[in-house]
Amino acid sequence: MGKDTADRLSFGLRDRFAARVAVSIPEKARTVVRSKKTVSLLVRAPSLYLENAMTEKYIGMDISKAQIDVAVRGKQQTWAFSNKSQGIGELVKLMKRIKPALIVVEASGGLEQPVVRALYLVKMPIAIVNPTRIRDFARSTGQIAKTDQLDARMISHFAQAVRPQVRPLRSAEEEQLDALVTRRRQVVQMLTAEKNRRSTTHPALQARLQKHIAWLEKERNSLDKAIEDFIQEKAAWKEKAAILRSVSGVGPVTASTLLAELPELGTRNRKQIAALVGVAPINKDSGPKKGKRRVFGGRASVRRTLYMSTLVATRTNPVIRAFYERLLESGKEKKVALTACMRKLLTILNAMIRSMRTWQPSLAFPR
Protein backbone atom coordinates (compact mmCIF):
# COMPACT_ATOMS: atom_id res chain seq x y z
CA MET A 1 0.00 0.00 0.00
CA GLY A 2 1.45 3.42 -1.02
CA LYS A 3 1.95 6.32 1.38
CA ASP A 4 -0.73 8.44 -0.35
CA THR A 5 -3.27 5.64 -0.09
CA ALA A 6 -2.46 5.08 3.58
CA ASP A 7 -2.80 8.80 4.29
CA ARG A 8 -6.20 8.93 2.59
CA LEU A 9 -7.43 5.95 4.57
CA SER A 10 -6.10 7.52 7.77
CA PHE A 11 -7.81 10.83 7.04
CA GLY A 12 -11.02 8.96 6.21
CA LEU A 13 -11.00 7.13 9.52
CA ARG A 14 -10.31 10.35 11.41
CA ASP A 15 -13.11 12.15 9.54
CA ARG A 16 -15.62 9.41 10.38
CA PHE A 17 -14.53 9.42 14.02
CA ALA A 18 -14.80 13.21 14.15
CA ALA A 19 -18.31 13.04 12.68
CA ARG A 20 -19.40 10.67 15.44
CA VAL A 21 -17.84 12.82 18.14
CA ALA A 22 -19.32 15.99 16.68
CA VAL A 23 -22.82 14.74 17.38
CA SER A 24 -22.23 14.84 21.12
CA ILE A 25 -20.43 18.24 21.23
CA PRO A 26 -23.62 20.37 21.57
CA GLU A 27 -24.78 18.07 24.34
CA LYS A 28 -21.55 18.62 26.26
CA ALA A 29 -22.01 22.39 26.02
CA ARG A 30 -25.20 22.18 28.04
CA THR A 31 -25.52 21.89 31.80
CA VAL A 32 -24.00 18.99 33.67
CA VAL A 33 -27.42 18.00 34.98
CA ARG A 34 -28.87 17.74 31.45
CA SER A 35 -25.84 15.74 30.33
CA LYS A 36 -26.21 13.29 33.20
CA LYS A 37 -29.90 12.79 32.41
CA THR A 38 -29.09 12.09 28.74
CA VAL A 39 -26.44 9.55 29.66
CA SER A 40 -28.82 7.94 32.15
CA LEU A 41 -31.51 7.53 29.49
CA LEU A 42 -29.01 6.08 27.00
CA VAL A 43 -27.82 3.54 29.55
CA ARG A 44 -31.33 2.58 30.68
CA ALA A 45 -32.91 2.24 27.23
CA PRO A 46 -31.28 -1.10 26.27
CA SER A 47 -31.99 -2.53 29.70
CA LEU A 48 -35.65 -1.48 29.45
CA TYR A 49 -35.91 -3.14 26.05
CA LEU A 50 -34.32 -6.33 27.33
CA GLU A 51 -36.58 -6.30 30.38
CA ASN A 52 -39.70 -6.08 28.20
CA ALA A 53 -38.38 -8.84 25.93
CA MET A 54 -37.70 -11.11 28.89
CA THR A 55 -41.09 -10.54 30.53
CA GLU A 56 -42.91 -11.66 27.38
CA LYS A 57 -42.88 -15.44 27.21
CA TYR A 58 -42.97 -17.21 23.83
CA ILE A 59 -43.95 -20.87 23.77
CA GLY A 60 -43.08 -23.50 21.19
CA MET A 61 -44.89 -26.85 21.05
CA ASP A 62 -43.82 -29.89 19.06
CA ILE A 63 -46.85 -32.17 18.77
CA SER A 64 -46.77 -35.83 17.80
CA LYS A 65 -49.38 -38.56 18.00
CA ALA A 66 -48.39 -39.59 21.52
CA GLN A 67 -46.64 -36.60 23.08
CA ILE A 68 -46.55 -32.80 23.32
CA ASP A 69 -43.12 -31.24 23.93
CA VAL A 70 -43.18 -27.67 25.26
CA ALA A 71 -40.40 -25.08 25.49
CA VAL A 72 -40.24 -21.45 26.64
CA ARG A 73 -37.91 -19.15 24.71
CA GLY A 74 -34.74 -18.47 26.69
CA LYS A 75 -35.32 -21.32 29.16
CA GLN A 76 -33.47 -24.62 29.15
CA GLN A 77 -36.28 -26.54 30.80
CA THR A 78 -38.77 -28.39 28.59
CA TRP A 79 -41.99 -30.22 29.44
CA ALA A 80 -43.57 -33.32 27.94
CA PHE A 81 -47.28 -34.13 28.12
CA SER A 82 -49.36 -36.97 26.79
CA ASN A 83 -51.42 -36.05 23.73
CA LYS A 84 -54.55 -37.32 25.47
CA SER A 85 -57.27 -35.50 27.35
CA GLN A 86 -55.46 -35.76 30.70
CA GLY A 87 -52.14 -34.55 29.31
CA ILE A 88 -53.82 -31.70 27.43
CA GLY A 89 -55.56 -30.65 30.66
CA GLU A 90 -52.20 -30.50 32.48
CA LEU A 91 -50.76 -28.50 29.59
CA VAL A 92 -53.58 -25.95 29.83
CA LYS A 93 -52.92 -25.53 33.58
CA LEU A 94 -49.23 -24.87 32.86
CA MET A 95 -50.06 -22.27 30.21
CA LYS A 96 -52.39 -20.48 32.64
CA ARG A 97 -49.48 -20.16 35.09
CA ILE A 98 -46.98 -19.02 32.47
CA LYS A 99 -49.37 -16.57 30.71
CA PRO A 100 -47.51 -16.54 27.37
CA ALA A 101 -47.52 -13.66 24.90
CA LEU A 102 -47.71 -16.16 22.03
CA ILE A 103 -47.90 -19.92 21.52
CA VAL A 104 -46.80 -21.42 18.19
CA VAL A 105 -47.44 -24.98 17.01
CA GLU A 106 -46.70 -26.67 13.71
CA ALA A 107 -49.48 -27.96 11.50
CA SER A 108 -49.24 -31.72 12.09
CA GLY A 109 -51.93 -33.22 9.88
CA GLY A 110 -54.67 -32.59 12.45
CA LEU A 111 -52.80 -33.97 15.48
CA GLU A 112 -52.52 -30.42 16.80
CA GLN A 113 -56.24 -29.67 16.70
CA PRO A 114 -57.26 -31.01 20.17
CA VAL A 115 -54.44 -29.00 21.78
CA VAL A 116 -55.25 -25.86 19.80
CA ARG A 117 -58.95 -26.13 20.61
CA ALA A 118 -58.29 -26.58 24.35
CA LEU A 119 -55.94 -23.58 24.47
CA TYR A 120 -58.28 -21.45 22.38
CA LEU A 121 -61.14 -22.08 24.82
CA VAL A 122 -59.08 -20.54 27.65
CA LYS A 123 -58.24 -17.46 25.53
CA MET A 124 -54.61 -18.34 24.82
CA PRO A 125 -52.92 -16.56 21.84
CA ILE A 126 -51.99 -19.44 19.55
CA ALA A 127 -50.80 -19.59 15.95
CA ILE A 128 -50.55 -22.63 13.67
CA VAL A 129 -47.57 -22.42 11.29
CA ASN A 130 -46.50 -24.38 8.23
CA PRO A 131 -43.64 -26.74 9.32
CA THR A 132 -41.60 -25.75 6.25
CA ARG A 133 -41.32 -22.17 7.53
CA ILE A 134 -39.96 -23.34 10.88
CA ARG A 135 -37.56 -25.83 9.29
CA ASP A 136 -36.20 -23.12 6.99
CA PHE A 137 -35.88 -20.81 10.00
CA ALA A 138 -33.91 -23.51 11.86
CA ARG A 139 -31.50 -23.92 8.95
CA SER A 140 -31.00 -20.16 8.79
CA THR A 141 -29.83 -20.23 12.43
CA GLY A 142 -27.47 -23.14 11.77
CA GLN A 143 -29.61 -25.67 13.64
CA ILE A 144 -29.30 -29.00 11.83
CA ALA A 145 -29.92 -31.53 14.62
CA LYS A 146 -33.54 -32.53 15.16
CA THR A 147 -35.21 -33.96 18.26
CA ASP A 148 -38.60 -33.25 19.80
CA GLN A 149 -37.05 -31.07 22.51
CA LEU A 150 -34.87 -29.18 20.02
CA ASP A 151 -37.87 -28.68 17.76
CA ALA A 152 -39.90 -27.22 20.63
CA ARG A 153 -37.07 -24.80 21.46
CA MET A 154 -36.71 -23.80 17.81
CA ILE A 155 -40.45 -23.18 17.52
CA SER A 156 -40.28 -20.91 20.59
CA HIS A 157 -37.37 -19.05 18.96
CA PHE A 158 -39.45 -18.70 15.79
CA ALA A 159 -42.37 -17.40 17.85
CA GLN A 160 -40.25 -14.63 19.37
CA ALA A 161 -38.43 -13.67 16.17
CA VAL A 162 -41.27 -13.86 13.62
CA ARG A 163 -44.39 -13.49 15.79
CA PRO A 164 -46.87 -15.05 13.34
CA GLN A 165 -50.41 -13.76 13.26
CA VAL A 166 -52.92 -15.27 15.67
CA ARG A 167 -56.05 -16.36 13.83
CA PRO A 168 -59.40 -17.32 15.37
CA LEU A 169 -60.26 -20.99 15.59
CA ARG A 170 -62.84 -22.30 13.16
CA SER A 171 -66.28 -23.15 14.44
CA ALA A 172 -67.49 -26.73 14.77
CA GLU A 173 -69.67 -26.29 11.66
CA GLU A 174 -66.70 -25.02 9.61
CA GLU A 175 -64.58 -27.97 10.74
CA GLN A 176 -67.35 -30.41 9.81
CA LEU A 177 -67.76 -28.92 6.34
CA ASP A 178 -64.00 -29.01 5.82
CA ALA A 179 -63.94 -32.66 6.92
CA LEU A 180 -66.69 -33.56 4.45
CA VAL A 181 -64.95 -31.77 1.56
CA THR A 182 -61.61 -33.37 2.45
CA ARG A 183 -63.16 -36.84 2.62
CA ARG A 184 -64.78 -36.38 -0.77
CA ARG A 185 -61.41 -35.44 -2.25
CA GLN A 186 -59.85 -38.57 -0.74
CA VAL A 187 -62.59 -40.77 -2.19
CA VAL A 188 -62.14 -39.20 -5.64
CA GLN A 189 -58.39 -39.85 -5.47
CA MET A 190 -59.00 -43.51 -4.55
CA LEU A 191 -61.57 -43.80 -7.32
CA THR A 192 -59.13 -42.44 -9.90
CA ALA A 193 -56.40 -44.82 -8.70
CA GLU A 194 -58.71 -47.84 -8.91
CA LYS A 195 -59.87 -46.94 -12.41
CA ASN A 196 -56.26 -46.62 -13.54
CA ARG A 197 -55.57 -50.15 -12.27
CA ARG A 198 -58.19 -51.78 -14.51
CA SER A 199 -55.83 -52.13 -17.46
CA THR A 200 -53.13 -53.92 -15.41
CA THR A 201 -55.19 -55.98 -12.97
CA HIS A 202 -55.32 -59.78 -13.42
CA PRO A 203 -58.57 -60.98 -15.03
CA ALA A 204 -59.37 -63.03 -11.92
CA LEU A 205 -59.51 -59.81 -9.87
CA GLN A 206 -61.42 -57.61 -12.31
CA ALA A 207 -64.77 -58.33 -10.66
CA ARG A 208 -63.44 -57.39 -7.23
CA LEU A 209 -61.91 -54.20 -8.63
CA GLN A 210 -65.14 -53.22 -10.35
CA LYS A 211 -67.08 -53.87 -7.16
CA HIS A 212 -64.78 -51.53 -5.25
CA ILE A 213 -65.11 -48.86 -7.96
CA ALA A 214 -68.89 -49.07 -7.74
CA TRP A 215 -68.73 -48.68 -3.94
CA LEU A 216 -66.43 -45.63 -4.24
CA GLU A 217 -68.77 -44.01 -6.76
CA LYS A 218 -71.69 -44.57 -4.44
CA GLU A 219 -69.71 -43.11 -1.52
CA ARG A 220 -68.77 -40.06 -3.59
CA ASN A 221 -72.41 -39.44 -4.48
CA SER A 222 -73.39 -39.85 -0.83
CA LEU A 223 -70.77 -37.30 0.22
CA ASP A 224 -71.99 -34.87 -2.46
CA LYS A 225 -75.48 -35.06 -1.00
CA ALA A 226 -74.21 -34.71 2.59
CA ILE A 227 -72.19 -31.60 1.65
CA GLU A 228 -75.13 -30.05 -0.20
CA ASP A 229 -77.54 -30.72 2.67
CA PHE A 230 -75.08 -29.33 5.22
CA ILE A 231 -74.63 -26.10 3.24
CA GLN A 232 -78.36 -25.67 2.77
CA GLU A 233 -78.91 -25.93 6.54
CA LYS A 234 -76.86 -22.77 7.18
CA ALA A 235 -78.43 -19.58 5.87
CA ALA A 236 -75.10 -17.76 5.40
CA TRP A 237 -73.51 -20.64 3.50
CA LYS A 238 -76.64 -21.18 1.45
CA GLU A 239 -76.60 -17.56 0.27
CA LYS A 240 -72.87 -17.57 -0.46
CA ALA A 241 -73.11 -20.85 -2.35
CA ALA A 242 -75.91 -19.42 -4.51
CA ILE A 243 -73.79 -16.35 -5.29
CA LEU A 244 -70.77 -18.47 -6.25
CA ARG A 245 -72.81 -20.83 -8.43
CA SER A 246 -74.33 -17.93 -10.35
CA VAL A 247 -70.96 -17.67 -12.17
CA SER A 248 -70.67 -19.86 -15.25
CA GLY A 249 -67.89 -22.38 -14.57
CA VAL A 250 -68.43 -22.59 -10.81
CA GLY A 251 -70.31 -25.71 -9.75
CA PRO A 252 -71.19 -27.36 -6.44
CA VAL A 253 -67.71 -28.81 -5.88
CA THR A 254 -65.95 -25.48 -6.37
CA ALA A 255 -68.48 -23.63 -4.24
CA SER A 256 -68.21 -26.07 -1.34
CA THR A 257 -64.40 -26.10 -1.56
CA LEU A 258 -64.23 -22.30 -1.41
CA LEU A 259 -66.64 -22.18 1.53
CA ALA A 260 -64.78 -24.87 3.46
CA GLU A 261 -61.14 -24.13 2.67
CA LEU A 262 -61.10 -20.42 1.86
CA PRO A 263 -63.16 -18.73 4.60
CA GLU A 264 -61.23 -15.50 3.94
CA LEU A 265 -63.07 -15.11 0.63
CA GLY A 266 -64.72 -11.69 0.61
CA THR A 267 -62.65 -10.33 3.51
CA ARG A 268 -59.31 -9.74 1.70
CA ASN A 269 -58.29 -7.51 -1.19
CA ARG A 270 -57.50 -8.99 -4.59
CA LYS A 271 -53.75 -9.28 -3.99
CA GLN A 272 -54.14 -10.92 -0.60
CA ILE A 273 -56.72 -13.47 -1.77
CA ALA A 274 -54.56 -14.35 -4.80
CA ALA A 275 -51.56 -14.93 -2.52
CA LEU A 276 -53.62 -17.12 -0.18
CA VAL A 277 -54.64 -19.41 -3.03
CA GLY A 278 -51.21 -19.31 -4.67
CA VAL A 279 -52.08 -17.67 -7.99
CA ALA A 280 -50.17 -14.42 -7.40
CA PRO A 281 -47.03 -14.03 -9.56
CA ILE A 282 -43.87 -14.14 -7.46
CA ASN A 283 -40.86 -12.04 -8.46
CA LYS A 284 -37.45 -13.65 -8.95
CA ASP A 285 -35.11 -10.74 -9.65
CA SER A 286 -31.49 -10.24 -8.64
CA GLY A 287 -29.51 -7.19 -9.71
CA PRO A 288 -29.86 -6.73 -13.48
CA LYS A 289 -31.47 -10.15 -13.87
CA LYS A 290 -35.24 -10.15 -14.30
CA GLY A 291 -36.43 -13.68 -13.60
CA LYS A 292 -39.60 -15.25 -14.88
CA ARG A 293 -42.62 -14.72 -12.65
CA ARG A 294 -44.16 -17.90 -11.29
CA VAL A 295 -47.00 -18.83 -8.97
CA PHE A 296 -45.97 -20.65 -5.83
CA GLY A 297 -47.29 -21.73 -2.44
CA GLY A 298 -50.83 -21.10 -1.25
CA ARG A 299 -53.60 -23.61 -0.68
CA ALA A 300 -53.05 -26.35 -3.21
CA SER A 301 -56.46 -28.00 -2.83
CA VAL A 302 -58.26 -24.71 -3.54
CA ARG A 303 -55.96 -23.98 -6.47
CA ARG A 304 -56.60 -27.38 -8.07
CA THR A 305 -60.35 -26.92 -7.83
CA LEU A 306 -60.12 -23.36 -9.16
CA TYR A 307 -58.06 -24.61 -12.09
CA MET A 308 -60.83 -26.96 -13.24
CA SER A 309 -63.45 -24.24 -12.83
CA THR A 310 -61.36 -21.82 -14.87
CA LEU A 311 -60.85 -24.41 -17.58
CA VAL A 312 -64.64 -24.64 -17.93
CA ALA A 313 -65.05 -20.86 -17.65
CA THR A 314 -62.71 -20.23 -20.60
CA ARG A 315 -65.29 -22.05 -22.72
CA THR A 316 -68.62 -21.08 -21.15
CA ASN A 317 -68.10 -17.76 -19.34
CA PRO A 318 -68.12 -14.82 -21.81
CA VAL A 319 -65.98 -12.56 -19.62
CA ILE A 320 -63.31 -15.15 -18.82
CA ARG A 321 -63.34 -16.47 -22.39
CA ALA A 322 -62.77 -12.98 -23.85
CA PHE A 323 -59.98 -12.32 -21.35
CA TYR A 324 -58.34 -15.68 -22.16
CA GLU A 325 -58.51 -15.14 -25.92
CA ARG A 326 -57.06 -11.63 -25.62
CA LEU A 327 -54.10 -12.97 -23.65
CA LEU A 328 -53.45 -15.67 -26.26
CA GLU A 329 -53.61 -13.07 -29.05
CA SER A 330 -51.01 -10.97 -27.24
CA GLY A 331 -48.60 -13.92 -27.33
CA LYS A 332 -49.04 -15.40 -23.84
CA GLU A 333 -48.53 -19.13 -23.38
CA LYS A 334 -51.71 -21.10 -22.71
CA LYS A 335 -50.74 -22.06 -19.15
CA VAL A 336 -49.76 -18.45 -18.37
CA ALA A 337 -53.07 -17.20 -19.80
CA LEU A 338 -55.00 -19.86 -17.87
CA THR A 339 -53.27 -18.89 -14.61
CA ALA A 340 -54.14 -15.24 -15.23
CA CYS A 341 -57.76 -16.32 -15.79
CA MET A 342 -57.69 -18.23 -12.50
CA ARG A 343 -56.59 -15.08 -10.73
CA LYS A 344 -59.27 -13.01 -12.48
CA LEU A 345 -62.03 -15.51 -11.67
CA LEU A 346 -60.93 -15.61 -8.03
CA THR A 347 -60.89 -11.80 -7.89
CA ILE A 348 -64.43 -11.67 -9.29
CA LEU A 349 -65.69 -14.26 -6.79
CA ASN A 350 -63.98 -12.39 -3.95
CA ALA A 351 -65.70 -9.14 -4.93
CA MET A 352 -69.08 -10.86 -5.30
CA ILE A 353 -68.91 -12.39 -1.81
CA ARG A 354 -67.74 -9.08 -0.34
CA SER A 355 -70.75 -7.24 -1.79
CA MET A 356 -73.06 -10.30 -1.57
CA ARG A 357 -74.19 -9.83 -5.17
CA THR A 358 -74.79 -12.48 -7.81
CA TRP A 359 -73.02 -12.63 -11.17
CA GLN A 360 -73.51 -9.56 -13.35
CA PRO A 361 -71.57 -9.79 -16.64
CA SER A 362 -71.98 -6.05 -17.28
CA LEU A 363 -69.88 -5.29 -14.16
CA ALA A 364 -67.08 -7.77 -14.93
CA PHE A 365 -65.33 -6.23 -17.90
CA PRO A 366 -62.19 -8.04 -19.03
CA ARG A 367 -59.02 -6.11 -18.26
Secondary structure, DSSP 8 states (H G I E B T S, - for coil): --HHHHHHHHHHHHHHHHHHHHHHHHHHHS-HHHHHHHHHHHHHHHHHHHHHHHHS-EEEEEE-SSEEEEEETT-S-EEEEESSHHHHHHHHHHHHHH--SEEEEE--TTTTHHHHHHHHHTT--EEEE-HHHHHHHHHHTT-----HHHHHHHHHHHHHHH---------HHHHHHHHHHHHHHHHHHHHHHHHHTTTTS-GGGHHHHHHHHHHHHHHHHHHHHHHHHHHHHSHHHHHHHHHHHTSTT--HHHHHHHHHH-TTTTTS-HHHHHHHHT-SEE--EETTEE---EE--S-HHHHHHHHHHHHHHHHH-HHHHHHHHHHHHTT--HHHHHHHHHHHHHHHHHHHHHHT----GGG----
